[in-house]
Amino acid sequence: MSEPKRDAPRRYIVDGAGQRVLVGLTISETAEFEALDNPGARLGADFLVEARRVRQAGHGERWLELYVKHERAWNDWMAGTRARLEKPGLLN
């Protein structure tokens, strides 16, 4: 992708704690990104403190910061995956 778009595909993985997160983001960053990406959704009680912080920090700027972090991690992950696939197996 050449520029971030709100309709870009999401790339989730399961982290070490078994939680579904966006590649490169923590569980709290994933929840924050999803809340910012869908501002019309109701925030649960768990997100009230985080939502207040997000509003103070600036909605669009924070969304972009999290998106860029995710996109960079995704690109690195894909490059690593391609490198492993291109490396021939060793024969004994």
Jmol script that loads the backbone (N, CA, C; Angstrom):
load data "model"
ATOM      1  N   MET A   1       0.824  -1.183   0.000  1.00  0.00           N
ATOM      2  CA  MET A   1       0.000   0.000   0.000  1.00  0.00           C
ATOM      3  C   MET A   1       0.860   1.235   0.000  1.00  0.00           C
ATOM      4  N   SER A   2       0.463   2.208  -0.726  1.00  0.00           N
ATOM      5  CA  SER A   2       1.244   3.425  -0.797  1.00  0.00           C
ATOM      6  C   SER A   2       0.832   4.432   0.270  1.00  0.00           C
ATOM      7  N   GLU A   3      -0.393   4.384   0.724  1.00  0.00           N
ATOM      8  CA  GLU A   3      -0.841   5.286   1.768  1.00  0.00           C
ATOM      9  C   GLU A   3      -1.906   4.596   2.611  1.00  0.00           C
ATOM     10  N   PRO A   4      -2.001   4.980   3.896  1.00  0.00           N
ATOM     11  CA  PRO A   4      -2.980   4.315   4.758  1.00  0.00           C
ATOM     12  C   PRO A   4      -4.405   4.629   4.336  1.00  0.00           C
ATOM     13  N   LYS A   5      -5.241   3.627   4.374  1.00  0.00           N
ATOM     14  CA  LYS A   5      -6.659   3.800   4.066  1.00  0.00           C
ATOM     15  C   LYS A   5      -7.454   3.087   5.145  1.00  0.00           C
ATOM     16  N   ARG A   6      -8.587   3.627   5.479  1.00  0.00           N
ATOM     17  CA  ARG A   6      -9.395   3.040   6.542  1.00  0.00           C
ATOM     18  C   ARG A   6     -10.006   1.701   6.135  1.00  0.00           C
ATOM     19  N   ASP A   7     -10.038   1.393   4.840  1.00  0.00           N
ATOM     20  CA  ASP A   7     -10.608   0.123   4.405  1.00  0.00           C
ATOM     21  C   ASP A   7      -9.527  -0.914   4.114  1.00  0.00           C
ATOM     22  N   ALA A   8      -8.302  -0.655   4.617  1.00  0.00           N
ATOM     23  CA  ALA A   8      -7.195  -1.585   4.394  1.00  0.00           C
ATOM     24  C   ALA A   8      -7.451  -2.894   5.142  1.00  0.00           C
ATOM     25  N   PRO A   9      -6.951  -4.000   4.615  1.00  0.00           N
ATOM     26  CA  PRO A   9      -7.160  -5.284   5.296  1.00  0.00           C
ATOM     27  C   PRO A   9      -6.449  -5.319   6.635  1.00  0.00           C
ATOM     28  N   ARG A  10      -7.039  -6.029   7.562  1.00  0.00           N
ATOM     29  CA  ARG A  10      -6.452  -6.199   8.879  1.00  0.00           C
ATOM     30  C   ARG A  10      -5.660  -7.488   8.894  1.00  0.00           C
ATOM     31  N   ARG A  11      -4.559  -7.494   9.604  1.00  0.00           N
ATOM     32  CA  ARG A  11      -3.715  -8.683   9.687  1.00  0.00           C
ATOM     33  C   ARG A  11      -3.522  -9.021  11.154  1.00  0.00           C
ATOM     34  N   TYR A  12      -4.231 -10.025  11.607  1.00  0.00           N
ATOM     35  CA  TYR A  12      -4.188 -10.432  13.005  1.00  0.00           C
ATOM     36  C   TYR A  12      -3.318 -11.667  13.194  1.00  0.00           C
ATOM     37  N   ILE A  13      -2.733 -11.763  14.379  1.00  0.00           N
ATOM     38  CA  ILE A  13      -2.022 -12.957  14.814  1.00  0.00           C
ATOM     39  C   ILE A  13      -2.458 -13.242  16.249  1.00  0.00           C
ATOM     40  N   VAL A  14      -2.074 -14.390  16.747  1.00  0.00           N
ATOM     41  CA  VAL A  14      -2.315 -14.715  18.150  1.00  0.00           C
ATOM     42  C   VAL A  14      -0.991 -14.487  18.871  1.00  0.00           C
ATOM     43  N   ASP A  15      -1.022 -13.637  19.906  1.00  0.00           N
ATOM     44  CA  ASP A  15       0.226 -13.325  20.616  1.00  0.00           C
ATOM     45  C   ASP A  15       0.576 -14.436  21.605  1.00  0.00           C
ATOM     46  N   GLY A  16       1.655 -14.260  22.336  1.00  0.00           N
ATOM     47  CA  GLY A  16       2.134 -15.264  23.277  1.00  0.00           C
ATOM     48  C   GLY A  16       1.151 -15.577  24.390  1.00  0.00           C
ATOM     49  N   ALA A  17       0.239 -14.657  24.680  1.00  0.00           N
ATOM     50  CA  ALA A  17      -0.770 -14.864  25.717  1.00  0.00           C
ATOM     51  C   ALA A  17      -2.069 -15.435  25.147  1.00  0.00           C
ATOM     52  N   GLY A  18      -2.058 -15.749  23.842  1.00  0.00           N
ATOM     53  CA  GLY A  18      -3.243 -16.317  23.213  1.00  0.00           C
ATOM     54  C   GLY A  18      -4.295 -15.292  22.824  1.00  0.00           C
ATOM     55  N   GLN A  19      -3.914 -14.024  22.765  1.00  0.00           N
ATOM     56  CA  GLN A  19      -4.857 -12.965  22.414  1.00  0.00           C
ATOM     57  C   GLN A  19      -4.701 -12.596  20.943  1.00  0.00           C
ATOM     58  N   ARG A  20      -5.811 -12.300  20.301  1.00  0.00           N
ATOM     59  CA  ARG A  20      -5.821 -11.916  18.891  1.00  0.00           C
ATOM     60  C   ARG A  20      -5.456 -10.443  18.793  1.00  0.00           C
ATOM     61  N   VAL A  21      -4.309 -10.160  18.156  1.00  0.00           N
ATOM     62  CA  VAL A  21      -3.817  -8.790  18.036  1.00  0.00           C
ATOM     63  C   VAL A  21      -3.422  -8.500  16.598  1.00  0.00           C
ATOM     64  N   LEU A  22      -3.379  -7.224  16.244  1.00  0.00           N
ATOM     65  CA  LEU A  22      -2.846  -6.820  14.950  1.00  0.00           C
ATOM     66  C   LEU A  22      -1.328  -6.975  15.001  1.00  0.00           C
ATOM     67  N   VAL A  23      -0.734  -7.461  13.920  1.00  0.00           N
ATOM     68  CA  VAL A  23       0.710  -7.649  13.850  1.00  0.00           C
ATOM     69  C   VAL A  23       1.404  -6.348  14.249  1.00  0.00           C
ATOM     70  N   GLY A  24       2.339  -6.443  15.190  1.00  0.00           N
ATOM     71  CA  GLY A  24       3.118  -5.285  15.615  1.00  0.00           C
ATOM     72  C   GLY A  24       2.502  -4.471  16.735  1.00  0.00           C
ATOM     73  N   LEU A  25       1.248  -4.766  17.109  1.00  0.00           N
ATOM     74  CA  LEU A  25       0.584  -4.011  18.171  1.00  0.00           C
ATOM     75  C   LEU A  25       0.348  -4.908  19.383  1.00  0.00           C
ATOM     76  N   THR A  26       0.293  -4.287  20.544  1.00  0.00           N
ATOM     77  CA  THR A  26      -0.067  -5.005  21.760  1.00  0.00           C
ATOM     78  C   THR A  26      -1.585  -5.169  21.808  1.00  0.00           C
ATOM     79  N   ILE A  27      -2.077  -5.912  22.784  1.00  0.00           N
ATOM     80  CA  ILE A  27      -3.530  -6.087  22.908  1.00  0.00           C
ATOM     81  C   ILE A  27      -4.208  -4.741  23.179  1.00  0.00           C
ATOM     82  N   SER A  28      -3.593  -3.900  24.010  1.00  0.00           N
ATOM     83  CA  SER A  28      -4.215  -2.599  24.292  1.00  0.00           C
ATOM     84  C   SER A  28      -4.160  -1.681  23.074  1.00  0.00           C
ATOM     85  N   GLU A  29      -3.064  -1.733  22.317  1.00  0.00           N
ATOM     86  CA  GLU A  29      -2.977  -0.929  21.093  1.00  0.00           C
ATOM     87  C   GLU A  29      -3.968  -1.423  20.045  1.00  0.00           C
ATOM     88  N   THR A  30      -4.158  -2.743  19.959  1.00  0.00           N
ATOM     89  CA  THR A  30      -5.135  -3.293  19.024  1.00  0.00           C
ATOM     90  C   THR A  30      -6.536  -2.808  19.375  1.00  0.00           C
ATOM     91  N   ALA A  31      -6.881  -2.864  20.655  1.00  0.00           N
ATOM     92  CA  ALA A  31      -8.206  -2.394  21.092  1.00  0.00           C
ATOM     93  C   ALA A  31      -8.370  -0.904  20.825  1.00  0.00           C
ATOM     94  N   GLU A  32      -7.308  -0.144  21.082  1.00  0.00           N
ATOM     95  CA  GLU A  32      -7.351   1.296  20.831  1.00  0.00           C
ATOM     96  C   GLU A  32      -7.526   1.581  19.340  1.00  0.00           C
ATOM     97  N   PHE A  33      -6.763   0.876  18.497  1.00  0.00           N
ATOM     98  CA  PHE A  33      -6.876   1.075  17.059  1.00  0.00           C
ATOM     99  C   PHE A  33      -8.285   0.764  16.576  1.00  0.00           C
ATOM    100  N   GLU A  34      -8.835  -0.355  17.037  1.00  0.00           N
ATOM    101  CA  GLU A  34     -10.177  -0.733  16.612  1.00  0.00           C
ATOM    102  C   GLU A  34     -11.208   0.297  17.051  1.00  0.00           C
ATOM    103  N   ALA A  35     -11.051   0.847  18.265  1.00  0.00           N
ATOM    104  CA  ALA A  35     -11.975   1.883  18.739  1.00  0.00           C
ATOM    105  C   ALA A  35     -11.845   3.152  17.901  1.00  0.00           C
ATOM    106  N   LEU A  36     -10.621   3.514  17.558  1.00  0.00           N
ATOM    107  CA  LEU A  36     -10.406   4.707  16.732  1.00  0.00           C
ATOM    108  C   LEU A  36     -10.900   4.497  15.304  1.00  0.00           C
ATOM    109  N   ASP A  37     -10.756   3.283  14.820  1.00  0.00           N
ATOM    110  CA  ASP A  37     -11.143   2.980  13.453  1.00  0.00           C
ATOM    111  C   ASP A  37     -12.659   2.935  13.291  1.00  0.00           C
ATOM    112  N   ASN A  38     -13.365   2.704  14.373  1.00  0.00           N
ATOM    113  CA  ASN A  38     -14.820   2.637  14.337  1.00  0.00           C
ATOM    114  C   ASN A  38     -15.376   3.510  15.460  1.00  0.00           C
ATOM    115  N   PRO A  39     -15.295   4.836  15.303  1.00  0.00           N
ATOM    116  CA  PRO A  39     -15.687   5.734  16.388  1.00  0.00           C
ATOM    117  C   PRO A  39     -17.159   5.668  16.755  1.00  0.00           C
ATOM    118  N   GLY A  40     -18.005   5.126  15.906  1.00  0.00           N
ATOM    119  CA  GLY A  40     -19.421   5.017  16.212  1.00  0.00           C
ATOM    120  C   GLY A  40     -19.762   3.857  17.127  1.00  0.00           C
ATOM    121  N   ALA A  41     -18.829   2.941  17.312  1.00  0.00           N
ATOM    122  CA  ALA A  41     -19.084   1.778  18.168  1.00  0.00           C
ATOM    123  C   ALA A  41     -19.087   2.209  19.631  1.00  0.00           C
ATOM    124  N   ARG A  42     -19.877   1.516  20.420  1.00  0.00           N
ATOM    125  CA  ARG A  42     -19.926   1.810  21.853  1.00  0.00           C
ATOM    126  C   ARG A  42     -18.662   1.298  22.518  1.00  0.00           C
ATOM    127  N   LEU A  43     -18.091   2.125  23.354  1.00  0.00           N
ATOM    128  CA  LEU A  43     -16.921   1.713  24.116  1.00  0.00           C
ATOM    129  C   LEU A  43     -17.380   0.994  25.382  1.00  0.00           C
ATOM    130  N   GLY A  44     -16.751  -0.128  25.679  1.00  0.00           N
ATOM    131  CA  GLY A  44     -17.042  -0.843  26.903  1.00  0.00           C
ATOM    132  C   GLY A  44     -16.381  -0.164  28.080  1.00  0.00           C
ATOM    133  N   ALA A  45     -16.739  -0.597  29.281  1.00  0.00           N
ATOM    134  CA  ALA A  45     -16.187  -0.011  30.498  1.00  0.00           C
ATOM    135  C   ALA A  45     -14.672  -0.133  30.540  1.00  0.00           C
ATOM    136  N   ASP A  46     -14.132  -1.201  29.972  1.00  0.00           N
ATOM    137  CA  ASP A  46     -12.684  -1.417  29.985  1.00  0.00           C
ATOM    138  C   ASP A  46     -11.933  -0.367  29.188  1.00  0.00           C
ATOM    139  N   PHE A  47     -12.593   0.275  28.254  1.00  0.00           N
ATOM    140  CA  PHE A  47     -11.919   1.218  27.370  1.00  0.00           C
ATOM    141  C   PHE A  47     -12.138   2.679  27.744  1.00  0.00           C
ATOM    142  N   LEU A  48     -12.871   2.953  28.814  1.00  0.00           N
ATOM    143  CA  LEU A  48     -13.196   4.340  29.130  1.00  0.00           C
ATOM    144  C   LEU A  48     -11.958   5.179  29.429  1.00  0.00           C
ATOM    145  N   VAL A  49     -11.047   4.652  30.223  1.00  0.00           N
ATOM    146  CA  VAL A  49      -9.829   5.400  30.536  1.00  0.00           C
ATOM    147  C   VAL A  49      -9.000   5.599  29.283  1.00  0.00           C
ATOM    148  N   GLU A  50      -8.859   4.536  28.496  1.00  0.00           N
ATOM    149  CA  GLU A  50      -8.086   4.621  27.256  1.00  0.00           C
ATOM    150  C   GLU A  50      -8.740   5.602  26.284  1.00  0.00           C
ATOM    151  N   ALA A  51     -10.045   5.576  26.192  1.00  0.00           N
ATOM    152  CA  ALA A  51     -10.754   6.475  25.277  1.00  0.00           C
ATOM    153  C   ALA A  51     -10.520   7.934  25.658  1.00  0.00           C
ATOM    154  N   ARG A  52     -10.513   8.220  26.938  1.00  0.00           N
ATOM    155  CA  ARG A  52     -10.268   9.597  27.385  1.00  0.00           C
ATOM    156  C   ARG A  52      -8.868  10.040  26.949  1.00  0.00           C
ATOM    157  N   ARG A  53      -7.874   9.159  27.124  1.00  0.00           N
ATOM    158  CA  ARG A  53      -6.510   9.476  26.730  1.00  0.00           C
ATOM    159  C   ARG A  53      -6.416   9.696  25.227  1.00  0.00           C
ATOM    160  N   VAL A  54      -7.114   8.861  24.468  1.00  0.00           N
ATOM    161  CA  VAL A  54      -7.094   8.966  23.003  1.00  0.00           C
ATOM    162  C   VAL A  54      -7.684  10.292  22.552  1.00  0.00           C
ATOM    163  N   ARG A  55      -8.806  10.687  23.148  1.00  0.00           N
ATOM    164  CA  ARG A  55      -9.424  11.963  22.769  1.00  0.00           C
ATOM    165  C   ARG A  55      -8.487  13.125  23.041  1.00  0.00           C
ATOM    166  N   GLN A  56      -7.759  13.055  24.157  1.00  0.00           N
ATOM    167  CA  GLN A  56      -6.829  14.133  24.485  1.00  0.00           C
ATOM    168  C   GLN A  56      -5.650  14.160  23.526  1.00  0.00           C
ATOM    169  N   ALA A  57      -5.190  12.992  23.080  1.00  0.00           N
ATOM    170  CA  ALA A  57      -4.014  12.906  22.211  1.00  0.00           C
ATOM    171  C   ALA A  57      -4.312  13.311  20.773  1.00  0.00           C
ATOM    172  N   GLY A  58      -5.550  13.218  20.391  1.00  0.00           N
ATOM    173  CA  GLY A  58      -5.904  13.537  19.002  1.00  0.00           C
ATOM    174  C   GLY A  58      -6.253  12.265  18.246  1.00  0.00           C
ATOM    175  N   HIS A  59      -7.484  12.151  17.847  1.00  0.00           N
ATOM    176  CA  HIS A  59      -8.013  10.948  17.211  1.00  0.00           C
ATOM    177  C   HIS A  59      -7.245  10.553  15.963  1.00  0.00           C
ATOM    178  N   GLY A  60      -7.147  11.431  14.993  1.00  0.00           N
ATOM    179  CA  GLY A  60      -6.525  11.101  13.710  1.00  0.00           C
ATOM    180  C   GLY A  60      -5.038  10.825  13.819  1.00  0.00           C
ATOM    181  N   GLU A  61      -4.356  11.596  14.625  1.00  0.00           N
ATOM    182  CA  GLU A  61      -2.914  11.411  14.771  1.00  0.00           C
ATOM    183  C   GLU A  61      -2.602  10.054  15.400  1.00  0.00           C
ATOM    184  N   ARG A  62      -3.347   9.681  16.423  1.00  0.00           N
ATOM    185  CA  ARG A  62      -3.101   8.409  17.095  1.00  0.00           C
ATOM    186  C   ARG A  62      -3.451   7.239  16.178  1.00  0.00           C
ATOM    187  N   TRP A  63      -4.562   7.348  15.437  1.00  0.00           N
ATOM    188  CA  TRP A  63      -4.937   6.285  14.502  1.00  0.00           C
ATOM    189  C   TRP A  63      -3.796   6.067  13.512  1.00  0.00           C
ATOM    190  N   LEU A  64      -3.267   7.153  12.965  1.00  0.00           N
ATOM    191  CA  LEU A  64      -2.192   7.060  11.985  1.00  0.00           C
ATOM    192  C   LEU A  64      -0.928   6.469  12.615  1.00  0.00           C
ATOM    193  N   GLU A  65      -0.605   6.867  13.830  1.00  0.00           N
ATOM    194  CA  GLU A  65       0.566   6.328  14.525  1.00  0.00           C
ATOM    195  C   GLU A  65       0.459   4.806  14.678  1.00  0.00           C
ATOM    196  N   LEU A  66      -0.708   4.337  15.116  1.00  0.00           N
ATOM    197  CA  LEU A  66      -0.906   2.896  15.286  1.00  0.00           C
ATOM    198  C   LEU A  66      -0.917   2.177  13.939  1.00  0.00           C
ATOM    199  N   TYR A  67      -1.521   2.786  12.933  1.00  0.00           N
ATOM    200  CA  TYR A  67      -1.564   2.175  11.610  1.00  0.00           C
ATOM    201  C   TYR A  67      -0.154   2.003  11.056  1.00  0.00           C
ATOM    202  N   VAL A  68       0.666   3.038  11.161  1.00  0.00           N
ATOM    203  CA  VAL A  68       2.032   2.981  10.639  1.00  0.00           C
ATOM    204  C   VAL A  68       2.837   1.924  11.390  1.00  0.00           C
ATOM    205  N   LYS A  69       2.676   1.852  12.699  1.00  0.00           N
ATOM    206  CA  LYS A  69       3.381   0.828  13.490  1.00  0.00           C
ATOM    207  C   LYS A  69       2.992  -0.562  13.009  1.00  0.00           C
ATOM    208  N   HIS A  70       1.706  -0.783  12.799  1.00  0.00           N
ATOM    209  CA  HIS A  70       1.203  -2.071  12.322  1.00  0.00           C
ATOM    210  C   HIS A  70       1.723  -2.364  10.911  1.00  0.00           C
ATOM    211  N   GLU A  71       1.656  -1.397  10.023  1.00  0.00           N
ATOM    212  CA  GLU A  71       2.066  -1.593   8.633  1.00  0.00           C
ATOM    213  C   GLU A  71       3.551  -1.936   8.536  1.00  0.00           C
ATOM    214  N   ARG A  72       4.379  -1.242   9.300  1.00  0.00           N
ATOM    215  CA  ARG A  72       5.818  -1.536   9.294  1.00  0.00           C
ATOM    216  C   ARG A  72       6.089  -2.951   9.803  1.00  0.00           C
ATOM    217  N   ALA A  73       5.434  -3.323  10.894  1.00  0.00           N
ATOM    218  CA  ALA A  73       5.621  -4.678  11.444  1.00  0.00           C
ATOM    219  C   ALA A  73       5.139  -5.724  10.446  1.00  0.00           C
ATOM    220  N   TRP A  74       4.041  -5.448   9.756  1.00  0.00           N
ATOM    221  CA  TRP A  74       3.522  -6.384   8.760  1.00  0.00           C
ATOM    222  C   TRP A  74       4.514  -6.556   7.612  1.00  0.00           C
ATOM    223  N   ASN A  75       5.051  -5.454   7.124  1.00  0.00           N
ATOM    224  CA  ASN A  75       6.028  -5.518   6.025  1.00  0.00           C
ATOM    225  C   ASN A  75       7.273  -6.300   6.441  1.00  0.00           C
ATOM    226  N   ASP A  76       7.752  -6.075   7.657  1.00  0.00           N
ATOM    227  CA  ASP A  76       8.908  -6.822   8.165  1.00  0.00           C
ATOM    228  C   ASP A  76       8.587  -8.306   8.269  1.00  0.00           C
ATOM    229  N   TRP A  77       7.410  -8.616   8.772  1.00  0.00           N
ATOM    230  CA  TRP A  77       6.984 -10.012   8.932  1.00  0.00           C
ATOM    231  C   TRP A  77       6.884 -10.704   7.569  1.00  0.00           C
ATOM    232  N   MET A  78       6.307 -10.007   6.591  1.00  0.00           N
ATOM    233  CA  MET A  78       6.178 -10.572   5.252  1.00  0.00           C
ATOM    234  C   MET A  78       7.547 -10.775   4.609  1.00  0.00           C
ATOM    235  N   ALA A  79       8.471  -9.823   4.786  1.00  0.00           N
ATOM    236  CA  ALA A  79       9.818  -9.966   4.231  1.00  0.00           C
ATOM    237  C   ALA A  79      10.516 -11.171   4.842  1.00  0.00           C
ATOM    238  N   GLY A  80      10.360 -11.371   6.143  1.00  0.00           N
ATOM    239  CA  GLY A  80      10.943 -12.530   6.806  1.00  0.00           C
ATOM    240  C   GLY A  80      10.338 -13.834   6.313  1.00  0.00           C
ATOM    241  N   THR A  81       9.046 -13.823   6.073  1.00  0.00           N
ATOM    242  CA  THR A  81       8.358 -15.008   5.562  1.00  0.00           C
ATOM    243  C   THR A  81       8.854 -15.355   4.162  1.00  0.00           C
ATOM    244  N   ARG A  82       8.972 -14.343   3.314  1.00  0.00           N
ATOM    245  CA  ARG A  82       9.471 -14.570   1.950  1.00  0.00           C
ATOM    246  C   ARG A  82      10.899 -15.090   1.974  1.00  0.00           C
ATOM    247  N   ALA A  83      11.735 -14.552   2.852  1.00  0.00           N
ATOM    248  CA  ALA A  83      13.132 -14.989   2.935  1.00  0.00           C
ATOM    249  C   ALA A  83      13.213 -16.455   3.356  1.00  0.00           C
ATOM    250  N   ARG A  84      12.370 -16.874   4.274  1.00  0.00           N
ATOM    251  CA  ARG A  84      12.367 -18.280   4.700  1.00  0.00           C
ATOM    252  C   ARG A  84      11.901 -19.190   3.577  1.00  0.00           C
ATOM    253  N   LEU A  85      10.944 -18.751   2.785  1.00  0.00           N
ATOM    254  CA  LEU A  85      10.429 -19.566   1.696  1.00  0.00           C
ATOM    255  C   LEU A  85      11.437 -19.699   0.552  1.00  0.00           C
ATOM    256  N   GLU A  86      12.233 -18.651   0.333  1.00  0.00           N
ATOM    257  CA  GLU A  86      13.210 -18.655  -0.750  1.00  0.00           C
ATOM    258  C   GLU A  86      14.466 -19.418  -0.394  1.00  0.00           C
ATOM    259  N   LYS A  87      14.725 -19.618   0.887  1.00  0.00           N
ATOM    260  CA  LYS A  87      15.947 -20.306   1.313  1.00  0.00           C
ATOM    261  C   LYS A  87      15.777 -21.805   1.058  1.00  0.00           C
ATOM    262  N   PRO A  88      16.645 -22.394   0.244  1.00  0.00           N
ATOM    263  CA  PRO A  88      16.490 -23.829  -0.046  1.00  0.00           C
ATOM    264  C   PRO A  88      16.833 -24.662   1.189  1.00  0.00           C
ATOM    265  N   GLY A  89      16.173 -25.781   1.290  1.00  0.00           N
ATOM    266  CA  GLY A  89      16.453 -26.696   2.388  1.00  0.00           C
ATOM    267  C   GLY A  89      17.796 -27.364   2.215  1.00  0.00           C
ATOM    268  N   LEU A  90      18.425 -27.683   3.301  1.00  0.00           N
ATOM    269  CA  LEU A  90      19.737 -28.360   3.242  1.00  0.00           C
ATOM    270  C   LEU A  90      19.539 -29.846   3.124  1.00  0.00           C
ATOM    271  N   LEU A  91      20.378 -30.458   2.302  1.00  0.00           N
ATOM    272  CA  LEU A  91      20.342 -31.917   2.151  1.00  0.00           C
ATOM    273  C   LEU A  91      21.556 -32.509   2.845  1.00  0.00           C
ATOM    274  N   ASN A  92      21.340 -33.527   3.610  1.00  0.00           N
ATOM    275  CA  ASN A  92      22.453 -34.167   4.322  1.00  0.00           C
ATOM    276  C   ASN A  92      23.027 -35.291   3.501  1.00  0.00           C
TER     277      ASN A  92
END
end "model"
wireframe off; spacefill off
backbone 0.3
color backbone group
